[in-house]
Amino acid sequence: MAKLGTYYLGRVLKLGTLDQDKLMKAIKEPVSISVRGSSWTFIDVEEVVSEGKHYIFGRLSKYKPQGEVTIVDTQRRTEETQIEPNLKVASSPFVYIPSHSGIAFLNVYNHIEQKVFISRFCTIIEETYQRFFVDCDIELVSDLQSFAAKVSSLDGIYHVNAKISPPNPMFGSLWAELKDYLISRNTDRMTVVEESPETTPLNTDLPLHIEKAANQTEFEKYESEKPLPIGDAAILMAADGYGHGTVKGKRDNEFITIKTSETVKNFTFDKSPEPEELYQKAVGIFNEIKNKRHLGH
């Protein structure tokens, strides 16, 4: 029986001179990095391009360059420590889907959890190019239904903070104008911060926009009568995986902070997956997100 684990979905942001070709080359021909006594690299990498499918499967591997294992000496009936080079500690399977700039990866409890995967994956990509004008990041895709429920529970919003990057290749119609602005300015990253006095909330319809966006279907698209204010558009852009954002508001006269990263799209799947099966599962969810949120090219 297959052992199941939790996989998270994110977008790989390619910044600086990093582009799709460079990213995929680095996944296929990575360097090894060292962090606090452990080494990390990608293993079992394979790229599949056939019948309209294009993905790269691999595993982020954590290993000890000079590992120690305990063996039993059956003659002496004792335990002995033996040096084992490149001793594997843990690995996290992942699949990267270029058409969505999407990645799905396994959360390995205590070894390669969400933040660690993102940090090590991006560092390997950057170090493969000696950090020469390349910058990689992974932003997680929010579960809009959960995010909408949390934001809608607020009595008022007093603080909005979002750090965003231009999308490649998809974008959402609700934040299309903000995307165009970032591209026209040749902006890799932009931070939007809005704060109101503690006595009066921001004048925003953000809860409505998030709720309407979350309840879209493939056949029913939510369109705002006028372009969304920049702060609202930035939060929705972050929720779609092109940044990260924070909404701070009051509930029952107490301040509550809600982060886009707290409501992450995830799924349960085999911890030792067949590459094709993991791809089919992940691409199905990314396609559903694309269709329901009406993300276009």
Sequence and secondary structure as in RCSB ss.txt:
>XXXX:A:sequence
MAKLGTYYLGRVLKLGTLDQDKLMKAIKEPVSISVRGSSWTFIDVEEVVSEGKHYIFGRLSKYKPQGEVTIVDTQ
RRTEETQIEPNLKVASSPFVYIPSHSGIAFLNVYNHIEQKVFISRFCTIIEETYQRFFVDCDIELVSDLQSFAAK
VSSLDGIYHVNAKISPPNPMFGSLWAELKDYLISRNTDRMTVVEESPETTPLNTDLPLHIEKAANQTEFEKYESE
KPLPIGDAAILMAADGYGHGTVKGKRDNEFITIKTSETVKNFTFDKSPEPEELYQKAVGIFNEIKNKRHLGH
>XXXX:A:secstr
   EEEEEEEEEEEEET  HHHHHHHHHS   EEETTEEEEEEEEEEEEETTEEEEEEEEEEEEEEEEEEEEETT
TTEEEEEEEEEEEEEEEEEEEEGGGTEEEEE BTTTB HHHHHHHHHHHHHHHTTTSSEEEEEEE B HHHHHHH
HHT SEEEEEEEEE   SS EEGGGHHHHHHHHHTT S EEEEEE  TTS     HHHHHHHHHT  SS     S
S   HHHHHHHHIIIIIEEEEEEEEETTEEEEEEGGGSB EEEEESS  HHHHHHHHHHHHHHHHHHTTEE 
